[in-house]
Amino acid sequence: MTEPARQGPQPVDQLEQGVLDDTAPLAGLLRLALIIGGHAASQPLKQWALNELEGYGGKSASSIPDYRRPRAPIQADSHSLTWQRHGETISALHLPDITRGTISEEVTIPYGVGQLQNLIERTPPGQAVHLSLPGAAELRTLMSAMEKYRSRTIVIDDLYWAVSPSVLHGILDQVRTRLTQFVAELRWVRLFSSDDQGQAVRLNVAWSGVG
């Protein structure tokens, strides 16, 4: 007589265990959320988990969560005939006029959680992660040609946001916190929902409570 196959822990149970374990890889937890979203036909949950895994590159600005829009100083590397400077903090107002209203000290962090973790691990202690400004090559040329720099033979070598690794850690913490909120909401929905509600309905209700 064949014994019935034993079922292992369900994705929801695995996620609940994982969010309580700070050593559990975040990418693995997001893949569980992706599976759960698929089972529940929850497009918002699936899309969020996929974006956090793959990154928000090419996505509309409105789809990028606020926690991925930290503030960071704009810095420049430059040189003249007699000196070199690295990591000089400048105001967005020092940039060419074409950047007005498009570049500020608010920086969008589009990378997936795996890339963020790699950036943190590759950055030496005490140093910042350098994220190039959009159109940095053209902006360097335009700034070097501005009278205030050209008259002193100053050449702009690089323009970037200097993002502290702690800021990137904060983004990863926000992702883990949202997953934890989802599990907490799901517990609440399970407790107070009627028995005839399907799991898909419960999952969708729980994720809507996180939003």
N, C-alpha and C positions, 0 to 999 in steps of 0.2 A: 504494500500500500504506500502510495507516494504522499509524503508529508507536504502540506502547503508551504509555499515559499515564505520566508519571513520578510516582512517589510522593514527596510531600514528607516532611519529618521526622515521625516518629510522635510522639504526645503524650508517651510516656515519654522519648524522646530530647530533646524540647523542654524537658521538666521538668528533665532532667539538666543541660542547658545553662543553664537559667534559675536554678537554685539556686546555681550558681557565679558568677552575675553579680549583685552587690549592687544594681545599678541596675534590675534587672528588677522590674516592679511585682508586689507580693505577690498582689494580687487575680487577676492573670493566671495566676500559678503555681497558685493554688488552683483556678481553673477547669480547668486541665489535670489536676489531681488528681481533680477531679469527673468529668471525661471518662474518665480511666483507671479510676476506681472503677466507673463505669457499664459499661465494657467487660469488666471483671473480675467484675462482679456482686458487688463488695465493698461491702456496706452500711455497715460501719464507716468505711471510707475516704470513701465518698460523703457520709455524714452529717457527719463531722468537717469536710470541706472546705466543705460547705454551711453549717454552723454558723459557721465562721470568716468566710465571705463575708457571710452575712445577720445574724449575731449570735445570741446565745443567749437573747434575750428570750422569756419564756414557757416556757423549757425547765426540766426538773427540776434541782434542785441537783446531783444525782449526775452529770448529763451535762456539767457545766461543768468544764473541766480545772483542775488546781491552779494552773497558771501564770496563770490569770485571777482568782486570789484573793489579790492582794497586800495588804499592810497599808498604811494611810494614816491620818494624823491626822484626827480629827473637829474641825471648826472651826465657830465661830458668829460671826455678825454681830449686833450689838446696839446699843441706844442708850438713853440716859436723858434727863432734862431738860437736862443740861449737857454731854454728851459722846456720841461715836459710836465704836464699835470695829468693826474689820473683821479677820477671820482670827484670832480668838482661839482657840487650841487648848484643847479641853476633853476630859475623860475621858468614856467611855461611861457611867460611873457618875453623871455629872451629868444625864443624860437622864432623862425620866420613867420610873417603875417599869415601865410597860407594855412598855418596850423591852428589859427584862432577858432575856438569852439570845437575842435576835433581832438586835440591832445591836451591833457592836463595831468595833474598828479594822481588821478584815478587811473588805475591800470586793470585791464581785463586779463584774467588768468585762464586761458582756454584749455590747458593741457589736461589729459586724463590722469587719474590718480597714480598710475604706474609711472608716468613721466614726472609727475610732481615728486614722487618718492625718490626717483633717480636724481633729480635736480638737487634735492636736499642732501642726499648722500654724497654727491660729487662736489659740493661746495665746501671749501676749507672753513674751519671754525673761525668765527669773527668776520667773515666776508659775506657779501650780499650776492644774490643771483642777479645777473645782468640780463634784462629783457629789452631787446632793441625796440626803439620807437618805430612806428610804421613809417616807411619811406625814409629810414635813417640815412641811407647813402645820399639821397638827393638833398636832405636837410643839412647834412654836413657840408656839402658843396655850397649851398645857399648861404649858410652861416659864415663860412670862411670868406665869402665874397662881400659880406656886409661891412660897411665902412668901419664900424667899431672894432672889428677883428682884422680886416685887411690892412688898416692903417698901422697896426702894430705887428703885422706879419704873423698873426696867430692863425693856425690851421686847426680846425675841429676834426679830430680823428674818429670819435665815436660818440653816439648819443643813446642813452638807455635809461630805463627805470632800474633803480637799485632796490631789489625786493629782499627783505630779510627772510632767511629760511623759516623764522618763527611765523611769518605770515603764511607761508605755504603749509606749515604744520597746522595752522589755524583752519585752513581750507579743508584739509583732510579730517580734522576733528569735526568740522561742521557736517561733512558727509556722513561720518560715523554717527553723529548725533541724530541726523535725520532718519537713519536706519533704526536707531534705538527708539525714536519717537514713533516710528511706524509699528514696531513690535508692541510698544506700550498701547498705542491706539487699537491695535488688533486685539490685545488682551481685553480691553474695555468693551469693544464691539462684541466679542465672543461672550462676555459676561452678561451683557444687557440685550443682546439680540434674541429674537425668537428662534426656536429650534428649526423652524421650517425655512429659515433663510439659508441660501446656499453659500458655500465658502467664497465663491467669486464675489458675491454681493458684499460679504463681510470685508474682504480684502480691499475692495474699492472704497468702501466707507472708511476703512482705517487709513488708507493713503490720503484720502481727501482731508482727513483731520490733521495731516502733517503739513500740507501745502502752505 
